Amino acid sequence: MDSVLVGLLLFTCITFAHPQQQHSVPSIFIYDDFERCEATASVYCYARTILRVDQFPAGFVVPQTESTDRIVHKHRAQYLELGICLRDCEQEVKSLSAATRKTLFQPEIPVNFTFLIPNELFPTMPADKRRYETLVNVCVNQRLRTRYNITGYTALEYCRPKPKQTARPYDALEVIFLAVSGTLVSTLILTTLLDVCRVNQENAIVSAFSVRRNWMRLRADADSPLHRDLLYIDGLRVLVNHLVIVLHSFLIASVAPAQNYSELEDLANNVPMRIYLSSNAYLVQIFFTIGGYLLSVNFLRDADRGPIDARYAGNKILNRLVRLVPVYAFFLLFSVSLNVRFDVNVNGFRLFTAENAICRQNWWTNVLFVNNFLWPKELCLMHTWYLAADLQLFLMAMGVLVLVHRRPKSVGVVFLVGVVVSFAVPGYITHQHKLHPVLPGKLSEAKFLTMYEPWIRRIYLPSYANTGCYLYGVIAGYLYHRTKNYKMQLERFWLYRLINAYVTPVLVAVTVSSFLWYVIEVPKPNLWVSLYSALYRNIIGIFVAVCFLRSIDKPPGILRSILSSKLLTTLGKLTYSAYVLHDVVMRFLLLRENFNSVINVQKFIAWVYIVTGVAFAGGLVVFLAIEQPMIQLIKPYISRMCPVGVKAKQK
């Protein structure tokens, strides 16, 4: 339903978009025929061109996409993405005189944005740049001057070697990935057969890896009163996960070298779409609020049962890592090894080879869960920044809860300081770096999946700029515990009544007004912009936390009943695996897209449901083959290393 609504929004915005004046300027996507080039055994290079804006046609306004005064949604018209067949270039340049070649050669044009994946990521590029870059520069300018009377500076990004008859041998990382995959499959088959045949069923490995057992665990009902009371949160996770896939699908549509890319510009020029794009920053914050809420209610329940000490903290942290690391590590290993072999057509470089190169250099940030900070500039498996931020916020929240547990009288001060800091940090970052106050829906940043967008890197990804939403979940969990166990009456407190009354209209006002930052010019830094940013980065967390509190001791309505249904709560157990996997699914689907294809509403909706379906189907496989087996295998060892609960208390 969510993707259908977005599809209808796409249709409405495109249908009623204002027609744009046409000018004779190059398309931002220019690719030579890859198959024909490969058939001639030629080198095929990917490049980026920066055009000279002083040569644009009279009357053409180059979008000021780097403006900090307002959000400019358009593509960079002076920035081209190219695919060049070198044999064609050699033939075109051969007939040119030396003087003409010198005239056509354009030195580097300085720009204030990142326009190229660093050549250092590719070992072959230093030699390829020396060998081919001048030729490509002259060739591209010859084409541009002939067709558009314009020239620019072209930089090589990557050159594919000439097609070889013999396959490249497997390297060590690829062999390791294949060995791990083979071992997993063999173990699953063997243990499942042993379990079905009732042979050695009590063996830990058989119990952990049996597909039958893990299917039963997936289908099992909630086994505690607390889990049953909060069952709707599993369904909420599925819904938000689907909305994330819708957002990422729109981002992929913006990246694809489509024939009608200008229609996306028209689409983003409409108020409803601008509101939708900027409100997507809420999605990950909802996940953070859920995380804080569940951590808090479970921590406080455990605190009533046994001591909170180093063993308890170690147990919680290790169990969290056991759930995160195996699935994460498997796909990280795929991204540094075998994925490059799927670079089989013109789309393959940007989908797999570039990702492989980035991951081989920066894998360590993923392993250490620090791939959500400003460094390094290039991010491996970019969507996994959330896992790093969530783990960091989990550790921060654990510290806060331990402090509140040890010093219960300080709870008000601790939470108040946390709220003040949560408002101050995003406001300060916005002010200091002259950032836009809302998530900027800028097509100009889509080519690198927003990896270099300052707002994304400085305020969206870092955990210290997301503390508010996690904290509001923690506070809601604390109030849930007090209400359930100590009969606290929230309605007796004026602060709760005030927040409960105004949080919804404030959220609506902030969300609806987000389009204004695309329209009005506000020089930065500006105090009011910073205050708006602080509210924008916190309001959804407050709203979700209040919604959790509203549901306490109230019978479930239609929405909660749907979210608590068996289907959604079962799918809720797959959301982690589906989230990690959906990026890979998108890459494989985009690999099949032809260059210069057309994006339309029907294709978009179909794409969203295909990605969602395949991601959850694949998530089921990953859950049964990796996530649950590793949890079941390692969790007993953690319990022995860090015993918690009543037994630890009796000692």
N, C-alpha and C positions, 0 to 999 in steps of 0.2 A: 504494500500500500504506500509506503514512504517513497519508493522509487517512482511509483505511478504519479504521485503528487508532484514530485520534482519534474517528471516528464511532462506533465500538464503545464507546469510553470515554464519549462523550456519552450513548449509549443506556443504558449500565450505570448511570451516575451519575444520570440522570433517572429511570430505572426505580426505583432504590432510594433516591431522595432522601426525606428525612423530610418529611412533610406539614407545611405552615406554617399557623399559625392565621390565619384571614381576618378582616380588619377593613374597615370602610367608609371607605376613603381613596381619593383620586383616583388614577387611572392616571397614570404619569409621562409618558405621551404622550397628548395631547388635541388632535385636529385637526378643524376644521370641514371639511365636504365641499368640496374645492378645485374640482372640475369644476362643481358647482352654483353656487358663488360666482362663478367666472369667467363662467358663462353669464349671470349677472345684472349683469355689468360692474362688479363691486364690487372695491374694494381688498382684497387679502389680505395679512395681516401675520403674521410669525413673531415669537414672543415667548417669554420665559422667566419663570416664576413661582417666587418663594420663598414657601413657605407658613409661616404662624405655627405653630410646633411646639407652642405652649401650647394650641392648639385641637384637637390630634389626639385621637382617641378614647381613653378610659381603657384602659390595658393595652397600647396600641400603643407599642412601643419604637422610637424613631427611631435608625437605625444611626449610630454615631459614626464616619463615614467619614474624618474628618480626624484621627483618633487617630494619634499617633506611637508609642504603646505596642505596638500590634499592628495587623496588616493587617486591615481590615474590607472584605470583598469586595463588599458589596451596593451597589445604586443608592442615591442620595440620595432618600429618600421625600418630602422636603420641597421637591424641586426638579423642576419640571414643564417640559416642552417643549410649546409650543402652536403651533397654526395657527389664526388668527382671521379669519373673514369679517366685515368691518366693517359691511356692510349688515345682517347679522343682529344685530350688537351695537347698532347704532343703533336698530333696531326694539325690542330688548329693553329698552334704557335709556330710550327715549322715554316709557314709561308710569311711570317712577319719579319720585318727588318730589325736589325739590332737597335736602331733608333726608336722604332715603334715599341719594341719590348721595354726599352728603358722608360719611355713615356707612360706605358701602361702599369709599370711596377709602382705600387703604392706602399710607402713605409707605414709603420705601425701608427694607428690612430688611437690616442689615449682615450679611455672611457672610465667612468666612475662606477662600473659594475663588473662583476665576474662574468666573462663571456666564453670561457674555455675550461674544460677539464684539464688539469695540469698535465703537460706532456711527460713529466717525470714518472707518472704512473705506468707508462708503457715503455719497456726497455728498448724497443726498436725505434722509438720516435726521434731521438737525437740524430741518428743517421738518416731517417726518412725526411726530417725537416731540411737537413743540408742538401739532400738529393732532390726533393720534390717541391719545397715550399715556394721558391721563386717561380717555377713553372706554373704552379697552380694559381699563384697571385696574378700573374700576367694573363693566364687563360681565362680566369673568372672575370677579370676586368675587361678583356676583349669581348666577352659575351655580354656583360652588363652595359658597356658603352655602345655596342651595336644595337641592343634591344631597348635600352632605357636612357642612354646618354648620361650614365652615372658610373662612378668607380668607387672602390673601397679597398680596405686592407683585409686580406684573407690569411688566416692562421690555420695550419693543419692541426687537427685534433687526434686523428689516428689513421693509419694506413693499413689496410688488410694486405697480407702477403699474397702473392700470386697463388691461385689454386694448385694444390699438389695432388698427385695421383695416389700417394701413400698416406695413410692416416697418421696423425701426430701420435707419438707414443704417450702412454699415460704417465703422469708424474706422480710423485709420492703422495700428495694430498688427494689426488683422484683415486689412487689405489686404496688409501685409508678409507675414503668415503664409500667406495664399493665394498670394501671388507666389512665395514660397520653395517651397511645396508644388508649385505648377505648374511651376516651373523644374526641380525635382528629377524630377518625372514625365516631363517632356519630354526632359530629358537622358538619363534611363535608357532611354527608348524609342529615342531616336535613336542613342545609343552602342551599344546592344544590336543594333540593326539593322545598323549599320556593322560591328560585330564579326562577326556571323553571316554577313554578305555579304562578309567579308574585305576591307573597304574601310578604309584608313587605320588598320589595327589597331595600329600602333606609336605612335599618338598617345596622349599621357599621359592625356587626359580619357577617350578611348575605353577604354583599358586599365583605368582606375580605375572607371568607372561601368557598364561592360558587366555585365549581370546574369549572362550565361554565365560570364564570367571569375570573378566573385565567388562564384558557385555552386561553381566548381571550387576556389576557395580555401577555401570552407567544407568541402568534402569531402576536401581534401588531407590526407594522413597527416603525422605528425610528421616534421620534416626534420632533427632533431638527436638525438644519443644522449641528451642531457640531457632533452629533451622526451619522448622515448620512455620513459625511465626513470621519469618523473613523470607519465605519461599519466593515471593513475588520478585525479589531482587534478581534471582536467576533469570526470570523472564525479561526484566528490565535490561540486563546485560545483553541479551540476544537482540533486543530492539535497538539499543545504542550501537552495538557492533554492526548491525545492518546499516544504520545511518552513516557510520564511518565508511563502510564500503561504498555507499552512494556518493559520499564526498570524494573519496579517492577515485571513483569512476569518473567523476566530473573533472578531476585533476588530470587523469590519464587522457580524457577527451581533449583537454587543452594542450597536452604534450604532443599528441599524435599529429603527424604531418598531413592534415586533412585538406582537402580541396576547398572546403567552405569554412576555413578557420575564422574568416571575417564575421561569420554569423555568430560565433561565440563572443566576439567583441560587441556586436549589437545586443546580444543577450545580456551581457554583463553591464550594459548601459541602462538597464531598467531597475527601478527601485526595488521591486520584489526580489529579484535575483541578488542584488547587492545586500539586502537584508539577510537573505538565505546564506550567502557566502560568509558574511561576517559573523553570523550566529553559529557557524560550525565550530568555532573555537570552544563552544560550550560542551561539545560531545566528550572530549577527553576529560574535561573538568567534572562531568557527571561520573565518569569512571573513578576519578580521584575521590570524589565525595563518597561513592559506594565503598571504596577501599578503606577510607577512614572510618566509616560507620561500622563496617563488619569487624575491623580490627578492634575498635573500641568496645563493642558489645561482647566480643569473645574474650578480650583481655579482662574486662570487669567481671564476667562470669567466672573465668579461671581464678581471678583474685579472691573470689568468695570461696573457692574450693581448696586452694592450696597457696603456698608461698610464691611470691614473685621475686625471683632471684636470678643469678647469672645463668643457671641451668635452664630456667624457664625461657629467658631471652634467647639463649643459644638454640633451644628447641624450636622456638617460633621462627627464628631466622633461617635455620638449616632446613626446616620443612618448607619454607617459602622458596628457598633456592632449589630444593629437590623438585619442586613443581615447575620452576621456570627453566632451569639450566638444560636438562636433557633435550627438550624440544628445540629450544633456542640454539643449542650447540649443534644439533643435527642440521638445521637449516643454515647456520653460519658456515659449517663445514661444506655444505653444498655450494654456498656462494663463493668460497675460496678455491673450489676444486672443479667439479663437473659441470657447473652451469655454463662455463665458457664454451662448451661443446655444442650448445644449442644456438650459437651464433651462426645460423645457416642462411640468413638472407639479409636484406638491407637494414631491417629493423634490429638484427641481432646484436650489433655493436652497442647501441645505446641501452638495450635491455639486459644484456648478459656480460659482454666483454668489459664494458666500463664498470659495472657493478663488481665483477670479479677483481679488476685491478684495484679499485678502491678498497675492497674487503681484504685483499692480500696485504695492503699497506696498513690499514687502520683497524684490523680485526681485534686488536688488543683493547680498544675502547669498548667494544661490545662485551668482551670477556670480563672486563672490570666494571661493567655497567656504568660507564661515564660518557656514553655517546650522545648525551643530551646537552653538552656544554659547547662553548664557542670554538673549542679546538677538538680535533682537527677540523679544517674547513669542509673536507669531503667526508660524508657519512656513509658507512656501510649499513645496508638494510635499514634505511632511514626510518621506516615506520616503527622500528624497535626502540626508538628513543623513549617511547612511553614506558617500556619495561624498566629502563634505567631510572627515569624520573619517579616511577611508582615505587621502586625498591628504595630509593633515597628518601622519599616521603614516608614510606613505611618505617624506616629506621628512625627518622625524626619523630614521628608520631609515637613510636615505642618509647622513646626517651621522655616525651611529654607525659605519656600515661604512667610510666614508672614514677616520675616526679609527682604527679597528682596522687598516685597511690601511696607514696611514702609520706607526702605532706598534704593530706586532704584539705586542710584549711587554706591552702594556697591555690585551690582550684580556680577561684574567680580571677585572681591576679594573673595566673598562668594563661588562662584562656583569653583574658583581655589583652595581655601583651602580645599573644599570638595573633589576635585579630588586627591589632594596630599594625604590627609588622607586615601582615598579609596585605593590608591596604597600602602601606607605605612603599614596599619594595617595587611593585609594578608601576606605581606612580612615579617613583624616583627614576627607574630605568627609562620610562617614557620621556621624562623631562630631560634627563642627562644626555640621551642619544637622539633626541628629536624624532621619536618614533610616532607613527600613527596610533591613535588610541584604541583602534579595533583591528581585528584580523583583516589585512588588506587583500581583497580579491583581485590580484594583479596577474593578468595573463603573461606579463613580461617575465615573471619569475617561474612560470610553469615548466620551461624547458629543462630545468634542473630539479624539478619537483619541489620547488621553493627552498632548496638546500642552502642557497646563499641569501635569501631574503632576511634583512636585518631584524624585522619584527619577529619572525619565526625563531631565529637563532638567539635573540637576546631576551625575549619575554615569553615565548610560547613553549620552548623546549626545556629551559632550566628548571630544576625542581624548586629552587629558591623563589621563583616567580609564580609558583603554583601552590604554595603552602596553604593559602586560604581555603581552597575547596576541600583539601584533605582534612584540614583542621575543623571545618564545619561538620564534616562527617564524624570526626572524633567527638565533637561537642554533642552532636545529635545522639551518638551512641551512649555517651555519659548520661544524658537526660533520659534516654530509653531505659537504661539500667536503673536509674533512680525512680522512674515512674513505675516500672514493673515490680521492683523489689522493695521499694520504700514508700510506695503510694504517693509519690510527689504529684501535685496537681499543677500542671503547667499553666493552666488558665488563670491561676492566682497571681502570676508574675506579670507585671505591667510591661516589662521588656519583651517577653514572649508575645503578649497580645499585640504590641506595637509592630513587631517584626512580622507576625503572622498576618496582620491586616494590610501591610504595605508592600510586602516582598513581591507579590504577584504584579501589582500595577507598576512597580519600579522596574521589574524585569521586562515587562512589555514595553515600557517607555524607553529603556536602554536599547532593547533589541530593535524596535521600530526606528529609533533615531539614528541607528548606526549608518544608514545610507547618507546622512548629511556630510560625513567626512569625505565622501566622493564628490561633493558638490561645492561646499564652502572652502575658501582658502583661509587657513589659520596659520600664520607664521609660528614656528616653534623654536625654542621651548615656550610653553604657555601653561600657566598654572591651572586653568580650567580644563585644558586638554588632559593634563596629568591626573586631575581629580576624576574626570570621566573615565580615564583608563583604569584607575584603581577600582572604580565601581564596576566597570565592565568585566574585569578579571575576577570579581568576587561574587557578583550577584547570583549567578547560576548555582554556585555551591550553597549559598544561603537558602535559595529557593528549594533545592533538592533536599537539603537537611530538614527544612520546615515540613516538606511533604512527608518525609519519613516520620517526623514527630506527629503529624496529623493522623497518621495511620495507626498509632498506638491505641489499643483498646477499642478500636472501631471495627465494625464488621466490614469485610472486604466488599467493595463495590464491583461494578462490572470490570473496570480496568484491572484492579488487583486480582480478580478471579481469572481473567485471561492470562495475566502475567504469571499466575501461579499454576497454570494448566500443566498437565503432565508433559505435553509436547515441548513447551517452552522451557520448563525447568530441566528437562533432559538435554535440550539443545544448549542450555546455559552452562552445562558441564563441558561443552565443546568450544566455548567462546575463545578460550586462550589459544588452543591449537588452531582454530579457524582464523583468529587474528594474525598469528604469526605466518600462517600459510597463504592468506589472501593476496599478499603482494606477489608471491611466486605465481599464483593462478593468473593474476592480471598480466604479468609479463608473458606468460605462454599464450594467452589469448591475443594480446597485442602483437605478438610475433606473427600471427596469421593474417594481420591486417595488411592490405595492399597500400603502397604509397599512393597518395592523392585520392584516398577514399573519401566518402561523404559521411559526415556525422549527422544523424537525424534522431528524432524522438524515439522512434521504434527501435532503432539500434541501441540507443542508450538504455532504454528500459530492459531490453533483452540482455544487454551486457551486464547490468546490475544483477539481474536474477540468475544469470549463468555464474557470475563470480560468487554470489552468495551461496548458491547451491553447491558448486564445486568446492568452495572453501569449507563449508560445513561437512560435506561428504569426505573430503580429504582430512578435515579435522577429526572426523570419526575414526579414520584409519590411524591417524597420528595418536589419538587418545588411546586406542586399543593396543597400538604397537610400541609406543614410546612413553607417553605421559604417565598412564596408569601403571604399566609394568615397573618403571623406575621408582615411582612413589611407593608401590607395594614392596619392592625389593629393598629399598634403602631406609624407609621410615622406621622399621624395627631397630635398626642400628642406631638411628638418631635417638630413639626412645631409651635405649640402653646407655648411650653416651650422656644424654641430658634428660634424666627422668623428671617428670613433672606431675602435678596433681596430688591426690590424697596420699599416695605411696611415698612420695618425696616428703610430704608434710609429716607423716608418721615417723620417718627417720629422725 
